[in-house]
Amino acid sequence: MQPVTAARSAPSTERSALKNLFAPAMAALVVLTALWFLLCQQLSGEWSVNEQYNYGWFVPFFALYLFWLRWQDRPPPEIPNPKSQIRNNRAAAIIAVLVGLAALLLLLPVRLFEIANPEWRPLAWLHTASVVTLTLLYLWYVGGPAAAGWLRHFAFPVAFIFVAVPWVTPIEGPIIQGLMRLVAGFAAETITLLGIPAQLEGNLIRVTNGLIGVNEACSGVRSLQTSLMIGLLFGELKRLSISHRVLLVIGAVAIALGTNFLRAIFLVWIAATKSISETNRWHDVAGYTIVALVFLGTFGLAYLLGKSQIRNPKSEIRSQVPQLAIRTQCRSGSDQSAIFGFYFLAVLCWIVAVEAGAQLWYRAHERNLVASIQWEVEWPVSAPNFQQLKIDDEVRRQLRFDEGHAASWTWPTAISSGTSQSSNSRSITCVLYFFRWNPGRNSALLANLHRPDVCLPAVGWTQVADTGVRNYRVDGSLALPFRHFEFRHGARENPSQQVAHAFYCLWEDRVASPSAAGSKLPQMSGSRSSWTRAERLRTVIEGRRHIGQQMMEFVALSRGPIDNDEIDARFAQALPRLVKVTTGY
């Protein structure tokens, strides 16, 4: 009768073990869900505004599906050697605890910096590495005696999220520039061989109908990054060997670059044989076609590599819960369950404390801020030669604004100081930019990317004067601080030298009260941001996050010089008609 009793008690023992494991498993699920949700929420900012990383929205779902497939054939439990297991587990446990603590502690500074500098890409890599490390440590613990096998088995789907993390600028920049030059040169040479005259000018190709540019979207970097994701995904789905996965990724990249060369040639041909504007209609269609070709080509290559690979038979052991692990854990029973349940509860509390502490840090520094007057641009649609200007996609990607408009019109001519030219001899072209950033996931320093002393020198203009900041009256309740710059383009001895007078204003939704002074950060229209690590650190120390901004930039273009005082007076006279107050303090 005794064996029968033991046999009957075995299922109840396993049920008891499963019950003991349920609480820590649920706690771990909550912790990992919180970690991954916060990570994907942070990365989604780049996925939303940068077309190169739009595919990132699919990566978490692909990673979850790959993990589920791996879970179906996870390694079976191993029979432990009690003596060596105690010795090895003790050393491994100490290392795991130290690594886990480091990853958890890293979350606090990362979150503090991410709130103030969300577009700083090294932070995304640190955040992702921390979450991936904590996830792999949990899998190592769950694996028990088979911990090493579990790490190897699940490492790929967990680390797959790295393909959606934006590349750091020192790596991405040279690749983009190199690909743009390569694509432009290849397209120009090929189209010339086809009998169509084309001349390469940097990243521009001059054809009979005008200039066509090879920008970042045409460089192939977007299809390159997408091909890396697709190649790694199909390699995992087919469970290819490492060598075959490398070949698959190389093949996917080759397909992406080859099809992108064909796309560039096709667009240049359209521009040369039809019109420059016609390329806009085919630009996106050609881009989506490349993604489809990369997907189909990589799928076919993965199928061929999968057929050539000698497959190992899958293990027939597909236990839902390793029985040996259950029996081993039965010895410690509810005590072990309570210990690990407390551990995961402490980790969850730390995550909540990190998020709450980071928010409280910035809120504490914002308690002295007061709402500023809200205003918007009133466009002079009735002005001579008024027209809306298209904002370049690259500008949109860099500035990440929520609202952006640009327009140009012609001002009545003015007589230059010290010249005998008639007032009808030349005209003044006005260009106005207005960008709005709502409170959210942008850096407070981001608006400083679009400043006259940044943008105009980048396209060949030379700054010759900076008269500083002056308040220009809009009405009785509002005066806007504008910084006045002067730029020249062309030879100085040329009487028709181009001259640009630029007025720049950066306005924040909330500003420090007079009693809260002493910030070392660049103020609204002060010195432009240099984007140094020290400056980013100051944004965190001073608790300055993005709480709403808008920028207005007015540029007056003319042939020949215009007196600074004269152009300043004309701008002051025109400003009240260009700005409309919407709310007061």
VMD Tcl script that draws the C-alpha trace (Angstrom):
set ca {
  {0.00 0.00 0.00}
  {2.88 2.37 0.60}
  {3.96 2.64 -3.08}
  {0.38 3.34 -4.09}
  {0.18 6.13 -1.52}
  {3.43 7.63 -2.80}
  {2.18 7.46 -6.38}
  {-1.04 9.18 -5.45}
  {0.76 11.90 -3.56}
  {3.11 12.74 -6.46}
  {0.56 14.70 -8.54}
  {-0.49 16.67 -5.48}
  {3.15 17.46 -4.77}
  {3.63 18.77 -8.31}
  {0.42 20.79 -8.06}
  {1.71 22.29 -4.85}
  {4.99 23.16 -6.54}
  {3.17 24.77 -9.46}
  {1.11 26.79 -6.98}
  {4.28 27.94 -5.25}
  {5.79 28.96 -8.59}
  {2.72 30.88 -9.77}
  {3.22 33.98 -7.60}
  {6.86 34.67 -8.55}
  {6.08 33.89 -12.19}
  {3.28 36.46 -12.24}
  {5.46 39.01 -10.45}
  {8.22 38.43 -13.01}
  {5.73 38.84 -15.86}
  {4.58 42.20 -14.47}
  {8.18 43.38 -14.02}
  {9.25 42.36 -17.53}
  {6.12 43.86 -19.06}
  {6.81 47.18 -17.33}
  {10.46 47.17 -18.45}
  {9.68 46.39 -22.07}
  {6.74 48.80 -22.24}
  {8.85 51.72 -21.02}
  {11.65 50.79 -23.42}
  {9.37 50.56 -26.46}
  {7.64 53.78 -25.46}
  {10.99 55.57 -25.43}
  {12.16 54.07 -28.74}
  {8.83 54.82 -30.41}
  {9.71 58.51 -30.52}
  {12.38 57.79 -33.14}
  {10.16 55.24 -34.91}
  {7.46 57.89 -35.33}
  {9.48 60.82 -36.66}
  {12.31 59.10 -38.56}
  {11.33 57.22 -41.70}
  {14.54 55.21 -41.52}
  {13.25 53.51 -38.37}
  {9.54 53.20 -39.15}
  {10.03 49.43 -39.27}
  {10.79 49.55 -35.54}
  {7.05 49.39 -34.79}
  {7.04 45.78 -36.03}
  {10.17 44.64 -34.20}
  {8.62 44.12 -30.70}
  {5.89 41.93 -32.20}
  {8.42 39.95 -34.24}
  {10.55 39.49 -31.11}
  {7.55 38.27 -29.12}
  {6.63 35.80 -31.88}
  {10.22 34.50 -32.09}
  {10.26 34.06 -28.30}
  {7.01 32.11 -28.45}
  {8.48 29.81 -31.12}
  {11.59 29.27 -28.99}
  {9.41 28.51 -25.97}
  {7.79 25.65 -27.85}
  {11.07 23.73 -28.09}
  {12.95 25.04 -25.07}
  {15.74 22.81 -23.71}
  {14.67 19.91 -21.49}
  {15.70 19.88 -17.81}
  {19.11 18.52 -16.88}
  {19.98 16.16 -14.05}
  {22.10 18.19 -11.63}
  {25.17 17.03 -9.78}
  {24.39 18.18 -6.20}
  {28.00 18.85 -5.14}
  {29.11 20.76 -8.22}
  {25.70 22.41 -8.55}
  {25.98 24.10 -5.15}
  {29.51 25.31 -5.84}
  {28.79 26.56 -9.38}
  {25.42 28.06 -8.55}
  {26.89 30.07 -5.70}
  {29.49 31.74 -7.92}
  {27.03 32.21 -10.79}
  {24.40 33.61 -8.45}
  {26.80 36.22 -7.08}
  {27.73 37.31 -10.61}
  {24.07 37.38 -11.67}
  {23.09 39.49 -8.66}
  {25.87 42.00 -9.32}
  {25.01 42.27 -13.01}
  {21.30 42.57 -12.22}
  {21.89 45.29 -9.63}
  {24.06 47.24 -12.07}
  {21.37 47.00 -14.77}
  {18.67 48.11 -12.34}
  {20.69 51.01 -10.94}
  {21.52 52.14 -14.48}
  {17.81 52.71 -15.15}
  {17.73 55.77 -12.86}
  {20.36 57.94 -14.62}
  {19.18 56.72 -18.02}
  {15.59 57.78 -17.36}
  {16.70 61.14 -15.93}
  {18.74 61.87 -19.05}
  {16.12 60.47 -21.45}
  {13.44 62.87 -20.23}
  {15.66 65.90 -20.85}
  {17.48 64.50 -23.94}
  {15.11 61.95 -25.55}
  {16.83 62.08 -28.94}
  {20.32 61.33 -27.52}
  {20.89 57.93 -29.11}
  {23.54 56.47 -26.75}
  {20.86 56.56 -24.04}
  {18.65 54.30 -26.15}
  {21.44 51.72 -26.39}
  {22.06 51.84 -22.63}
  {18.35 51.51 -21.89}
  {17.96 48.58 -24.29}
  {21.06 46.83 -22.94}
  {19.72 47.15 -19.38}
  {16.31 45.68 -20.24}
  {17.79 42.85 -22.32}
  {20.26 42.00 -19.53}
  {17.51 41.82 -16.90}
  {15.36 39.64 -19.16}
  {18.20 37.21 -19.85}
  {19.02 37.02 -16.14}
  {15.45 35.98 -15.41}
  {15.63 33.30 -18.10}
  {18.90 32.13 -16.58}
  {17.15 31.74 -13.22}
  {14.14 29.94 -14.74}
  {16.44 27.54 -16.60}
  {17.69 26.10 -13.32}
  {20.23 23.35 -14.00}
  {19.88 24.03 -17.73}
  {20.53 27.78 -17.32}
  {23.33 27.98 -19.91}
  {21.23 26.15 -22.46}
  {18.28 28.43 -21.82}
  {20.41 31.54 -22.29}
  {21.69 30.28 -25.64}
  {18.20 29.22 -26.67}
  {16.42 32.50 -25.90}
  {19.23 35.02 -26.46}
  {18.32 35.82 -30.08}
  {14.61 36.72 -29.69}
  {15.38 38.79 -26.57}
  {18.26 40.66 -28.23}
  {16.34 41.08 -31.51}
  {15.07 44.45 -30.24}
  {18.53 45.91 -30.90}
  {17.76 46.06 -34.65}
  {15.16 48.75 -33.86}
  {17.52 50.93 -31.80}
  {18.70 53.99 -33.81}
  {22.36 53.92 -34.76}
  {24.52 56.48 -33.01}
  {25.33 59.48 -35.17}
  {29.14 58.88 -35.45}
  {28.32 55.56 -37.13}
  {25.17 56.48 -39.04}
  {26.46 59.82 -40.40}
  {29.48 58.51 -42.37}
  {27.42 55.59 -43.71}
  {24.68 57.93 -44.95}
  {27.15 60.36 -46.53}
  {29.11 57.55 -48.13}
  {26.00 55.91 -49.56}
  {24.67 59.23 -50.88}
  {27.91 59.89 -52.76}
  {28.06 56.31 -54.03}
  {24.45 56.25 -55.23}
  {24.71 59.70 -56.84}
  {27.91 58.79 -58.66}
  {26.59 55.42 -59.83}
  {23.30 56.91 -61.03}
  {25.04 59.77 -62.89}
  {27.47 57.41 -64.66}
  {24.76 54.93 -65.60}
  {22.32 57.53 -66.92}
  {25.16 59.04 -69.00}
  {25.90 55.63 -70.51}
  {22.24 55.43 -71.49}
  {22.72 58.56 -73.60}
  {21.19 61.11 -71.22}
  {23.52 63.99 -70.26}
  {24.06 64.11 -66.49}
  {26.65 65.89 -64.39}
  {27.49 65.01 -60.79}
  {27.67 67.96 -58.35}
  {28.30 66.52 -54.89}
  {25.12 64.70 -53.93}
  {23.24 66.48 -56.72}
  {22.83 65.34 -60.33}
  {22.30 68.00 -62.96}
  {20.16 66.94 -65.92}
  {18.63 69.01 -68.70}
  {15.50 69.75 -66.62}
  {17.37 70.86 -63.50}
  {18.93 69.39 -60.38}
  {17.84 66.23 -58.61}
  {19.24 65.50 -55.15}
  {20.20 62.22 -53.54}
  {19.12 62.74 -49.92}
  {19.11 60.34 -46.99}
  {15.94 58.62 -48.14}
  {17.53 57.94 -51.55}
  {20.91 56.96 -50.12}
  {19.74 53.44 -49.34}
  {20.35 53.60 -45.60}
  {16.65 53.07 -44.89}
  {16.49 49.94 -47.05}
  {19.85 48.87 -45.59}
  {18.52 48.96 -42.02}
  {15.28 47.27 -43.03}
  {17.21 44.53 -44.86}
  {19.24 43.82 -41.73}
  {16.03 43.32 -39.77}
  {14.45 41.12 -42.45}
  {17.61 39.02 -42.87}
  {17.94 38.36 -39.14}
  {14.21 37.61 -38.86}
  {14.14 35.00 -41.63}
  {17.37 33.45 -40.40}
  {15.76 32.87 -37.01}
  {12.47 31.63 -38.45}
  {14.35 29.05 -40.52}
  {16.72 28.28 -37.59}
  {19.69 28.56 -39.90}
  {23.23 27.97 -38.75}
  {25.39 30.98 -37.89}
  {27.27 30.82 -41.20}
  {24.03 30.62 -43.16}
  {22.57 33.53 -41.20}
  {25.60 35.64 -42.07}
  {25.15 34.74 -45.74}
  {21.46 35.58 -45.53}
  {22.10 39.01 -44.01}
  {24.79 39.76 -46.62}
  {22.37 38.69 -49.34}
  {19.59 40.88 -47.94}
  {21.91 43.89 -47.79}
  {23.10 43.24 -51.35}
  {19.49 43.06 -52.58}
  {18.66 46.31 -50.76}
  {21.66 48.21 -52.18}
  {21.16 46.81 -55.69}
  {17.49 47.72 -55.85}
  {18.23 51.15 -54.41}
  {20.75 51.81 -57.19}
  {18.04 50.91 -59.71}
  {15.63 53.21 -57.91}
  {18.06 56.14 -58.12}
  {18.65 55.52 -61.83}
  {14.90 55.33 -62.43}
  {14.23 58.63 -60.62}
  {17.06 60.42 -62.48}
  {15.68 59.08 -65.75}
  {12.21 60.38 -64.83}
  {13.69 63.80 -64.02}
  {15.67 63.94 -67.27}
  {12.97 62.69 -69.64}
  {9.86 64.19 -68.01}
  {10.26 66.75 -65.22}
  {11.78 67.24 -61.78}
  {8.32 67.47 -60.18}
  {7.40 64.08 -61.65}
  {10.00 62.40 -59.44}
  {7.98 63.32 -56.34}
  {5.10 61.16 -57.57}
  {7.33 58.13 -58.10}
  {9.65 58.63 -55.12}
  {7.59 56.85 -52.45}
  {6.29 54.20 -54.87}
  {9.86 53.24 -55.71}
  {10.76 53.17 -52.00}
  {7.95 50.78 -51.10}
  {8.83 48.61 -54.09}
  {12.37 48.24 -52.71}
  {11.05 47.02 -49.35}
  {8.82 44.47 -51.13}
  {11.72 43.23 -53.27}
  {14.02 42.94 -50.24}
  {11.34 40.96 -48.40}
  {10.66 38.57 -51.28}
  {14.32 38.20 -52.23}
  {15.41 37.51 -48.66}
  {12.57 35.02 -48.20}
  {13.66 33.13 -51.30}
  {17.30 33.14 -50.21}
  {16.32 31.90 -46.74}
  {14.32 29.09 -48.33}
  {17.31 27.97 -50.42}
  {19.71 28.14 -47.47}
  {17.22 26.22 -45.32}
  {17.02 23.43 -47.87}
  {20.80 23.12 -48.05}
  {21.18 22.96 -44.27}
  {21.27 19.57 -42.55}
  {18.63 19.85 -39.89}
  {18.94 18.28 -36.46}
  {15.79 16.52 -35.31}
  {13.89 18.45 -32.71}
  {13.78 17.10 -29.25}
  {10.68 15.12 -28.44}
  {10.76 16.37 -24.89}
  {8.35 19.33 -24.76}
  {7.47 19.46 -21.10}
  {5.30 22.38 -20.08}
  {7.09 22.58 -16.72}
  {10.35 20.70 -16.16}
  {9.42 17.90 -13.80}
  {12.87 17.63 -12.31}
  {12.88 21.34 -11.56}
  {9.52 20.95 -9.84}
  {10.73 18.11 -7.68}
  {13.87 20.03 -6.81}
  {11.91 23.13 -5.90}
  {9.48 21.10 -3.84}
  {12.18 20.71 -1.24}
  {12.26 24.43 -0.56}
  {8.52 24.84 -1.17}
  {6.83 28.05 -0.30}
  {9.99 29.52 1.27}
  {11.73 29.77 -2.10}
  {8.56 31.07 -3.70}
  {8.30 33.79 -1.06}
  {11.95 34.79 -1.51}
  {11.71 35.23 -5.26}
  {8.25 36.77 -5.01}
  {9.72 39.40 -2.67}
  {12.66 39.93 -5.04}
  {10.43 40.66 -8.04}
  {8.18 42.84 -5.93}
  {11.23 44.86 -4.89}
  {12.31 45.17 -8.53}
  {8.84 46.39 -9.51}
  {8.91 48.94 -6.70}
  {12.30 50.15 -7.93}
  {10.97 50.62 -11.48}
  {8.02 52.60 -10.15}
  {10.37 54.62 -7.93}
  {12.64 55.40 -10.90}
  {9.74 56.69 -13.01}
  {8.15 58.60 -10.15}
  {11.48 60.00 -8.96}
  {12.42 61.20 -12.45}
  {9.07 62.95 -12.89}
  {9.24 64.50 -9.43}
  {12.77 65.78 -10.14}
  {11.60 67.78 -13.14}
  {8.36 68.89 -11.52}
  {10.29 70.21 -8.52}
  {12.42 72.36 -10.83}
  {9.36 73.58 -12.72}
  {7.48 74.90 -9.71}
  {8.85 78.41 -10.33}
  {7.78 78.45 -13.98}
  {4.88 80.61 -15.10}
  {2.85 80.44 -18.31}
  {3.95 82.84 -21.00}
  {1.79 84.66 -23.53}
  {0.79 82.42 -26.41}
  {0.96 83.70 -29.96}
  {0.98 82.47 -33.54}
  {1.96 83.76 -36.96}
  {-0.57 85.61 -39.08}
  {0.58 84.95 -42.61}
  {0.48 87.93 -45.02}
  {-1.41 86.09 -47.75}
  {-2.25 89.37 -49.52}
  {1.42 90.45 -49.79}
  {2.98 90.63 -53.27}
  {4.23 87.26 -54.60}
  {3.11 85.43 -51.44}
  {3.55 81.65 -51.63}
  {3.73 78.75 -49.23}
  {7.08 76.91 -49.17}
  {7.50 73.16 -48.83}
  {9.59 72.16 -45.82}
  {12.23 69.60 -46.71}
  {11.69 66.09 -45.33}
  {15.18 66.12 -43.85}
  {14.33 69.27 -41.88}
  {11.18 67.58 -40.60}
  {13.16 64.53 -39.53}
  {15.77 66.55 -37.68}
  {13.53 69.09 -35.98}
  {10.61 66.75 -35.15}
  {8.20 69.66 -34.87}
  {4.46 69.19 -34.35}
  {3.56 72.15 -36.55}
  {5.70 73.73 -39.25}
  {5.04 76.33 -41.95}
  {7.14 78.44 -44.29}
  {6.28 81.15 -46.79}
  {7.88 83.85 -48.89}
  {6.74 87.18 -50.32}
  {8.19 90.43 -51.66}
  {8.68 93.56 -49.61}
  {8.45 97.05 -51.04}
  {11.96 98.05 -52.03}
  {14.14 100.26 -49.88}
  {16.98 102.63 -50.77}
  {20.29 101.39 -49.41}
  {22.35 103.72 -47.32}
  {25.25 105.28 -49.20}
  {24.16 104.27 -52.70}
  {22.60 106.12 -55.61}
  {20.47 103.21 -56.73}
  {16.81 103.89 -57.36}
  {14.32 102.35 -54.99}
  {12.87 100.47 -57.96}
  {16.21 98.93 -58.94}
  {15.87 95.86 -56.77}
  {13.47 94.08 -54.45}
  {13.63 92.43 -51.04}
  {12.43 88.85 -50.66}
  {11.05 87.89 -47.25}
  {11.11 84.30 -46.00}
  {9.36 83.33 -42.77}
  {9.63 80.02 -40.88}
  {7.42 79.06 -37.96}
  {7.80 75.81 -36.01}
  {5.83 74.62 -33.01}
  {6.83 71.88 -30.54}
  {4.13 70.68 -28.16}
  {5.17 69.47 -24.70}
  {6.36 65.91 -25.07}
  {9.28 63.69 -25.97}
  {11.62 66.27 -27.49}
  {14.64 67.93 -25.97}
  {14.43 71.55 -24.87}
  {17.62 72.07 -26.91}
  {16.14 70.67 -30.13}
  {14.79 73.97 -31.47}
  {18.34 75.35 -31.52}
  {19.07 73.10 -34.49}
  {17.28 75.52 -36.82}
  {18.99 78.84 -36.28}
  {20.28 81.27 -38.91}
  {23.85 80.98 -37.64}
  {23.57 77.18 -38.02}
  {21.64 76.73 -41.26}
  {22.86 79.56 -43.49}
  {26.62 78.88 -43.09}
  {25.88 75.24 -43.91}
  {24.71 76.28 -47.40}
  {27.54 78.69 -48.20}
  {26.58 81.96 -46.47}
  {29.10 83.89 -44.38}
  {28.04 85.55 -41.14}
  {29.29 89.15 -41.00}
  {27.33 90.60 -38.07}
  {25.42 89.65 -34.94}
  {23.77 92.66 -33.29}
  {22.48 90.69 -30.31}
  {19.01 90.34 -28.82}
  {16.42 93.10 -28.81}
  {12.78 93.11 -27.73}
  {10.42 94.03 -30.57}
  {6.98 95.26 -29.54}
  {3.96 93.36 -30.89}
  {1.27 95.05 -28.81}
  {0.85 96.56 -25.37}
  {1.20 93.18 -23.60}
  {3.79 91.36 -25.70}
  {7.34 92.03 -26.86}
  {9.29 89.24 -28.56}
  {13.08 88.85 -28.21}
  {14.72 88.50 -31.64}
  {18.40 88.07 -32.40}
  {19.53 89.93 -35.53}
  {22.18 88.37 -37.85}
  {23.63 89.55 -41.15}
  {25.03 87.16 -43.81}
  {26.69 87.60 -47.20}
  {26.91 85.20 -50.14}
  {29.27 85.62 -53.08}
  {32.32 87.75 -53.74}
  {32.59 90.90 -51.62}
  {33.63 93.05 -54.60}
  {30.50 92.00 -56.52}
  {27.95 94.89 -56.38}
  {25.15 92.31 -56.68}
  {26.39 90.28 -53.73}
  {23.52 88.52 -51.93}
  {22.76 89.83 -48.44}
  {20.54 88.22 -45.81}
  {19.28 89.79 -42.60}
  {17.88 87.11 -40.27}
  {15.79 87.65 -37.14}
  {15.44 84.66 -34.82}
  {13.13 84.14 -31.81}
  {12.68 81.04 -29.67}
  {9.68 81.30 -27.33}
  {8.83 78.87 -24.54}
  {5.37 78.07 -23.19}
  {6.56 78.42 -19.62}
  {9.39 80.60 -18.37}
  {11.15 81.09 -15.08}
  {9.74 83.70 -12.77}
  {11.99 86.68 -11.95}
  {12.88 85.07 -8.61}
  {14.30 81.95 -10.32}
  {17.46 83.16 -12.03}
  {20.92 81.77 -12.57}
  {20.44 79.15 -15.29}
  {23.49 78.55 -17.47}
  {21.42 77.08 -20.29}
  {20.98 78.93 -23.60}
  {17.99 81.22 -23.28}
  {15.34 81.89 -25.89}
  {17.30 83.89 -28.43}
  {20.71 83.67 -26.84}
  {23.74 81.65 -27.88}
  {22.94 78.55 -29.84}
  {23.27 75.12 -28.30}
  {26.56 73.33 -28.91}
  {25.07 69.96 -27.93}
  {27.97 69.06 -25.67}
  {27.76 66.43 -22.96}
  {28.22 69.17 -20.37}
  {25.22 71.02 -21.74}
  {23.10 67.87 -21.72}
  {24.17 67.27 -18.14}
  {23.09 70.79 -17.17}
  {19.62 70.16 -18.57}
  {19.30 67.25 -16.14}
  {20.84 69.03 -13.14}
  {18.59 72.05 -13.68}
  {15.57 69.82 -14.34}
  {14.85 71.33 -17.74}
  {12.71 69.15 -19.98}
  {10.67 70.03 -23.03}
  {7.49 71.83 -21.90}
  {6.44 73.47 -25.17}
  {8.28 75.81 -27.56}
  {7.82 77.67 -30.80}
  {10.30 79.34 -33.10}
  {9.97 82.19 -35.59}
  {12.68 83.02 -38.09}
  {12.40 85.93 -40.49}
  {14.94 86.37 -43.32}
  {15.13 89.41 -45.65}
  {17.11 88.69 -48.85}
  {18.41 91.32 -51.25}
  {21.03 92.03 -53.91}
  {23.49 94.50 -52.49}
  {23.82 95.81 -48.93}
  {21.03 97.22 -46.80}
  {21.69 99.39 -43.79}
  {21.25 97.49 -40.48}
  {19.25 100.25 -38.83}
  {16.97 100.54 -41.84}
  {16.19 96.82 -42.05}
  {15.79 96.67 -38.28}
  {13.23 99.48 -38.36}
  {11.31 97.86 -41.21}
  {11.16 94.55 -39.38}
  {9.93 96.27 -36.20}
  {7.22 97.95 -38.25}
  {6.13 94.71 -39.95}
  {6.19 92.42 -36.88}
  {2.85 93.51 -35.32}
  {1.12 92.48 -38.58}
  {2.83 89.09 -38.59}
  {2.07 88.00 -35.01}
  {-1.32 87.40 -33.42}
  {-1.69 87.00 -29.65}
  {-3.92 84.04 -28.76}
  {-3.79 83.92 -24.93}
  {-2.42 86.06 -22.14}
  {-0.69 85.16 -18.90}
}
mol new
graphics top color blue
foreach p $ca { graphics top sphere $p radius 0.5 }
foreach p [lrange $ca 0 end-1] q [lrange $ca 1 end] { graphics top cylinder $p $q radius 0.2 }
display resetview
